[in-house]
Amino acid sequence: MQTLSTSAPLTSDSTRDDASNFAPLVIITILFFTWGVLTSLNDVLIPHLKSIYTLNYTQAMLVQFCFFGVYFIVSVPAGMLIKQIGYQKGAVTGLMIAAGGCALFYPASQSGYILFLIALFILAAGLTILQVAANPYVTALGKAATASSRLTLTQAFNALGAAIGPTIGGILILTGVAISATQLNAMSEIQRAAYRATEAATVQGPYLGLAAALFIMAILFAMARLPKIDHADSEVQSDAGGKSSVLSHRHLVLGAISVFVYVGAEVSVGSFLINFMGDGNIAGLTPSAAAHYVSYFWGGAMVGRFIGFAVMRYVSPGKTLAFNALCSIALILTAIFSHGAIAMWAILAVGLCNSVMFPTIFSMAIHGLGKFTGQASGILCMAIVGGALIPIAQGVLADRIGLQRSFFLPAACYVFILFFGLKYAGLHLEEAPNS
């Protein structure tokens, strides 16, 4: 496969202690916060567009298919681009492209569902470049032994943005009264067109505001003084256990699968939350009221990441990952087999368990890879395509067997993460894993 973010490990001021890298980490953390807001807004956008265009669950999940499918398509060229222009300029490029995607929401609101999907694709392309640049940057800004806790801390602010996003979206986007497909079909053609135009227009202000914020951030980030991170000569770096191929490292392959199922499960659960809580057997909430509770889901992830930042300085990342996966499975099964407030709060609590999963899987998967670290980062970013495919699969299940029982799919995803965490519970005790 083609070389991605780097063809060799990252070098710069990464040999300095964590305190001396505080300022660069603050700047990178702002980027994590921003894409948290943008990603979680999809959870509000999905039921909104589903109602406007009378979509079934499978069709509505095309939002996540277009958004997360970009990671598979763009990660390779993003890595190549960053290798040519550097991590800082790569982040600026990603911000500019994301700003363009947000701006495209204005004409999309006057057109139709297809243009919304195109706008989401462009927005996600910018965020992909941003993520390919930022994740390895964080792991390089400090000691390798604290890479998991450092990435977990920055991801905590990603979760803060994700927690704020649904509340803002609920207030600004879900302002109207949701009507059923039956009510919409009972309207005249003129009334339907007017209703759809009015409801679609509610996305204009929020996304134009985000476009402006991203553009300003790109300018500020371009002016910031960040330490230069270079592509080190692979011959003077770790030989990655003497292996000749990045895919010969089993912990990377299993880590990529874990990223695939984790992102898929998290996105699926988040995407269906508003509809799940709107079910009469669960809470019967309106979309705008349910959107506020989605913030609890992402807020739990934020709190859990701060806890994880401290815990994983003393507890094996693999053991922490396995424990959280087991809790997620138990909570989802509770949500499936119960109803009312118990089911609602059980599914929301999955957010707390998700907290440390992505940064922990990422740091475990690239552990000890030496010259293959850059390629591995690109592979892991491509695995985020799980966020495109698993929600579609759950949408198909929801249309056929019901929304509540469709949550068996994300539960199965967490089973694999449990396996990965247990298998590599002692990973950081080893110099370079060979199996």
N, C-alpha and C positions, 0 to 999 in steps of 0.2 A: 504494500500500500504506500501511497505517497507520503512524504514527510509533511508533518503538520506544524504545530506551533514552533517547534525547534527540532533539529535533528540531533541535538545534544543537550545535555542538562543546562540549566540556567546558572549563570554566574553573575555576580555584581557585588553588592554590599551584603549579600546573604550570609557572609561569615560574621557580620557584626551581630551584636545581641539584639533581642527584640525591641528594647527601649530605644535604640538608635534608629530603628526603622519606623518609629511611631508615626511621623508625619506622612510618609508614603502610604502607610496602612490606612490612615484617616481618609486620604483622597480616594483610595481604592474602595473603601467602605461606602463612600457616597455613591459610587457606581452600583454596588450591590443593592443599596437601598432603592435606587431608581428602577432597576429592572424587577425588583420585588413588587413595586406598585404596578408596573405595566403588566406583569404576568398575572397577578391576582385580579386585575380588572376583567380578565376573560371570564371569571366565574360570575360576574354580573352581566357581562355582554351576552353570554350564552342564553340564559332564560329570556333576556330582553329581545334578542333577535328571534328566538324560538316562538315567542308570542306574536311578534310583528308579522313574521312571514309564515306562520302556522307550520312550523317544521316538526318532524318527529325527532326522537332522541338521536338517532343515527345522523340525520342531517344537521342537527344542532352541533354535534360533536365535530363537524368539519372545521369549526373555529379552532379547536385544539389540534386537529390534523394539519391545518395550514400553518399554525403557529409553531408547533413542535417538530413538524416534518422538515422544517427549514434546517434544523440542527444537523440532520443527516446529509442534506444537500450542500450546505454552506460551510460546514466545519473544515473540510479539506481545503477549499480555496481560501478560507479565513486563515488557516494555519500558514499557508504559503504566503499570503499577503503580509501577515505579521512578521514572518521571517525576513521579508524584504524591507519593510518600513519600520519595524520595531514595535514593541508593546505599547508605548505611549501613543504613537501615531495611529496604531491599530485601534486603540480604544476611542480615539477622536473620530476616526472613520466610522466605527460602529455607532457612535452617538449621532452623527450626522445622518446616517442611513435610517436609524430608528426615528429621528425627527421627521424625516420625509414620510415614513409610514404613518405616523400619527397625523400628519397634515392631510394625508389622503382620506382620512375618515370624513372630512367635510364633504367632498364630492360623493363619497360612498353613501352618505346619508340621504343624498338626493337621487341616488341611482338604484341600488338593490343589493341583495345578499352577496352576489358574486364579487362586487367591488370591495365589500367589507373584507372578504376572504383574501383578496389581493393585497389590501392595505395591511392586514395582519401578517401576511407573508413577508412583506418588505420590512415591517417593524421588527419581526422576529429575526430577519437576516442581520439587521444592525445589532440586535442583542446577542446573536450568536458570535459575531466578531468580538463583541465586548467580553463575552464569557470566555472565549478561547484565549483572549489576552489577559484577563484578570485573574483567573484561577491559578495558573502557574506562577504569576507575579506574586501572589500572596504566599505560596509555598516557598518561594525563593527569598522572601524578606524576613529572614530569621533562621533560627536553628532548625534542622530537619526533625529533631526530636519533638518539637512543639508545633510542627506544621499542621497536625490535625486540629489542635486547640485554636490555632491562629485562624485557620480557614473557617472553623466553626464560629468564631467570634464575628468575623466579617459576614458570614451567612446569617448571623443573628439580626444584623441590620437589614439584610435582604428580607428576612421574615417580618421585621418592623414595617418595611414598605408594603409587604404583602398584607399585613394586618390592617394597615390604613386604607389600602386600595379599595376593598369591598365597601367599606363604610362611605367613603367619598363617592364611589360609583352608585351606591344605593340612593344617596341623597341627590346627586346630580343627574343620574341616568334613569333610575327607576322612579321617576316622579309621577307618572300617570297611573291610572287604574288599569291593571291587567285584565284583559277580557279573554274569554275562552274561544276556541276555534269555532264553536257553534254560534256564538254571538257575532264573531267576525263574519262568518258566512251569511248570517242573516242581514247584514248591511248591504246597501246598494254599492255598486262599483265605485261611485264617487265617494261615498262615505268611507269605504275601505281604503281607498287611495289617500284620503285626507288623514285618516287615523294613522296609517303607516308612515306618512310623511312627518306628522307631528311627533310620533314616538321615535322615529329614526333620528330626527333632528336633535334629540336630547344628548347625543354623543358628540355633537360638534364642539361645544364649549370645552368640555373636559379634555378632549384629545388635541384640540388646538393649543390649549394651555400646556399640555405635556410636550407638544412639538416645540413650543417656544422655550420651555425649560431645558429640554435636551440640547437645543441649539446653543443656548447660553452656556450650558455645562461643557459642551464640546470646546467652546472658545476658552473657557477658564481652564479646562484640563490641558489644552494645548499650550497654555502659558505657564502651567505649573512646572516646578523644578523637581523632577523625580529622578531617583538614581537609575543610571543606565544598566539595563540587563542584557547581557550579550549571550551569544551562542558559543559555548565553550568548545574547544577542540576535543572531540570525543576520545582521542588517544590519551589525553591526560586526565580523563575522568574515569569514574567507575566503569568496569567492563560489564556491569549488569549480570554478574554471575557467569560470565563466559559464554553466554548464549548469543546466537547470531541473528535472531529474529525477535521482534517485539512480541509477536503472538505465541512464542514459545514459553512465555511466562504465564503459567496457569492462573496465578492470582490476578493478573491483569484481565485475562479473558473472563474469568468468573466475576471480576469486579465490573467489567463492562456490562455483563448480563444483569448484574445487580443494579447498576445505574438505570438500565433499560426498564426493569420491572418496578424499581422504586419510583422513578419519575412518572411512569405510566400509572401506578397506583395512586400517587399523590394527586396528579392532575385529574384522574377519574373521580376520586372522592370529592375534590374541590369543585369540579365542574357540575356535579349532580346535587350539591348541598342545597341550593335554593329550591330546586324541584322536590328534593327529598323532604325538606322541612315544610314545604307547601302541601304535602300529602295530608289528607284529613286524618289518617291513622297515626300520623307522627305528631305534627304540631299545627297544621292548617294555617301557616303563616302566609301573608302576602309577600310577593317578591321583594318589595322595599324593606319590609320588616326582617325577612330572612337574610337579606344582604348584611345586616348588622351582625348577625350571628356568624356569618362566614368570617368576619374579622376575628372572632374567638378562635376559629380553626387555625388561622394564620398567626394569631397572637400567641397561641399555645406553642407553635413552632419557634417563635421568637424567644419566649421564656425558656423553653427547653434548650435552645442553643447557648444561652448564657450559662445555664446549669451545666450543659455538656462541656463548655469551655473549661470549667473548673474541674469537673469529674474526670475528664480524660487526661488530666495531668497525673492522675493516680491510678486509674482503672484502664485496662486494656481497651483500645478502641473497638476491637472485635467483640469483646464481651458486652460492651455498651450497646453496640449495634444489634447484637442478638437479643438482648433484653428488650430493647425498644421494638424490634420486629415482633417478638412474642406478644407484647402488650397490644400492638396494633391488630394482630390477628384476633385476640380475645375481644377487643372493643368492636371490631367490625362484625364478628359473629353475634355479639350482643345486640348491635343495631339491626341485624337481619332478623333475629328471632324474638325481638321485643317490639314494643310500640310506645307511642307517647313520648314523654319527656326522657325516659330512659334511653330509648333509641336515638333521640336527637342528640343528647349530651354524649352518648357513647361514640357516635360518629364524629362529633366535633372534637372529642378528646384525642382522636387519631392524630390531629395536628401536633399535639405535644410530643407524641411518640416519633413523628416524622423528623423532629427537630434536628438531630445530629446525623441523620442518615446520609444525605448527599455528601457533605464534606468529609465524613468518615470513610465512606466507600471510596471517594476520590483519592484521598491520601493513602489509604491502604492499597489501592490498585496500582499506584505509581511508586510504591515503596521499593527501593533498591533497584530501580530500573536503569540508573546511570544514563548512558547516552541515548536510551530509548524513551526518556521522560517526555520529550516533546511529542513524539509519535503517540505515546500512550494518552497524553492529554487530549489530542485530537480524536482518538478512538472513543474515549469516554464522553466527549462532547457529542460525538455522533450517536452514541447510545441513548442520548436524551430523546431520540426519535420515539422511544417508548411512550412519551407523552402525547404523541400523535396517534399511535396505533391502539394502545390499550383503551383509551376513552371511546374510540370508535367501536371496539369490540364490546365494551360494556353497554354502549348505546344500542347495539344490535340485541344484546341480552335483555336490556330494559324494555325494548319494543316487543320482545317475544315472551318473556317470563315475568315481567314486572320489574319496576325500579328497585324495590327493596331486595329481592333475591339476586339481582344483578351484581350486588356487592360481594358475592362469592369470588368474583374475578380479582379485585384488588387484594382480598384476603389471601388468595393463592400466590400473588406476587410477593407478599411479605414472608411467605413460607420459604421462598428461595433466599431472601435476604437473611433470614434466620440461619439457614444453612451456611451462607457465606461468612457471617459473623462468627459462628462456632468453629468453622474450619480454620479460619485465620485469627483465632483469638490471641495467639502468641506471636503474631506477625512481627511486631516491632521489637521482639526479643531476638529476632534473627537478623543477620547482616544483610542477606539477600535471599528471599524465598526461592526454592527450586521446585516446589510442587504446589 
